[in-house]
Amino acid sequence: MSTQTAEGGPGGVAVDSTVILEGTNVNKTYESRRGEPVVALEGVDFQVRQGEFVALVGPSGCGKSTLLNLVGGLLTRSSGQLSFKGQDLHKPRPEIGMMFQAPVLFPWRTAVQNVLLPVDVRHQKRSDHRERATQLLDLVGLGAFVDRYPRELSGGMQQRVALARLLLEDPEVFLLDEPFGALDEFTREQMNLELLDIWGGSGKTVLLVTHNIQEAVFLADRVFVMSPRPGRLTQIIDVDLGRPRVIPMQREQRFQDHVFTVRKLLGVL
């Protein structure tokens, strides 16, 4: 097991041509309702490599989602540098897609119509993409539900629709903000396995925000650990477990050691 400081040093994160996302001294300050400054992120440095699965963990209010929204271009940083493939990142890009805890489905659209939403936004022909949308729904286990409305789908099924929609956009980077956090444990576990199956070998880069330490260790190549607000990236944990990941791995001592390390860093022993 390898533990790295966010600033680098022995065993630190190497800078090479495969880095796809990079932040240097990223800061984000909000203004409270009283007009007082609230520092959400302070001096955050990170690098994410092409095809890597990174999980971001930390206490509530530490700025995890804020950082994800900065990378997604939904928020503007207060200062610092943020880049995608060496280009300044300050607005949404088609190469970067996002998925949230809520599936955000239109109730008047069927599953396949919700998947096709990006096509409608781009004013393209649905007929050119419907077959692919149907294939993706089948890929996430909803082949028999393409014409069902959200009210006819369970929470897990709705999240599968949202995942299929993200896949239809085919971004290079997936930003996932607690996408399965509202699901029951069994459904969440199944969704994690499906996510790994879809991601494996795809070359896609994933940045996942989660409060679940076991989930972070099970899914990720590296776990970024953040401090309480103001959020700083304090530690990076290399998860040296083999792939493909399977549930029985969670019984292994190495898995438990990683979980214990993250818990200790977060002060939740």
Secondary structure, 3 states (H helix, E strand, C coil): CEEEECCECCCCCCCCCCEEEEEEEEEEEEECCCCCEEEEEEEEEEEEECCCEEEEECCCCCCHHHHHHHHCCCCCCCEEEEEECCEECCCCCCCEEEECCCCCCCCCCCHHHHHCHHHHHCCCCHHHCHHHHHHHHHHCCCCCCCCCCHHHCCHHHHHHHHHHHHHHHCCCEEEEECCCCCCCHHHHHHHHHHHHHHHCCCCCEEEEECCCHHHHHHHCCEEEEECCCCECEEEEEECCCCCCCCHHHHHCHHHHHHHHHHHHHHCCC
